[in-house]
């Protein structure tokens, strides 16, 4: 996983991260994302890759939530805030973690793929194909480029600390490496101008 260095490293601090998230209306977007795309049902087993401070939990029904996040400070924040509402794990989701996990109904990969190069992303989708139940789904959200994009939105996508923002067809190609049904939606946020790609793979 690659991130831009320098000033971007300050975003690893939970308080700074939350401040930036508020500017980009993240709470409103999380609520909409959970309702429109994740669509978890009570009792579902849900895997959240790159869960950050796990704020998605607030917008889910009673599920068996398993979060994985490489930043220990984010995980500590999640454990303090959400306690027993989920399992919050420090580290990267790899071969050993997939083997120990068992099956899940929904896997959420939010704001992660643009931090991974193509090889790492394909490896992740291969692991997710193993753990997602038949009839289950992988749901992703990432910044995206698009044709005739608002220039401010394009600038902000380029500015993201993730080093691999892509066009939608490139994201879909990564998921198609492991899943047969892949589709998604481009969503343009008006303020601040930004473009998201939301993808579902099954």
Secondary structure, DSSP 8 states (H G I E B T S, - for coil): --B--GGGGGGGSHHHHHHHHHHTTHHHHHHHHIIIII---TT-EEEEET-TT-GGGGGS-S-EEEEEES-HHHHHHHHHHHGGGSEEEES---HHHHHHH--EEEEEEES-GGGS-HHHHHHHHHHHHHHEEEEEEEEEEEEEE-TT--HHHHHHHHHSSBS--EEHHHHHHHHHTT-S-EEEEEEEETTTTEEEEEEEE-
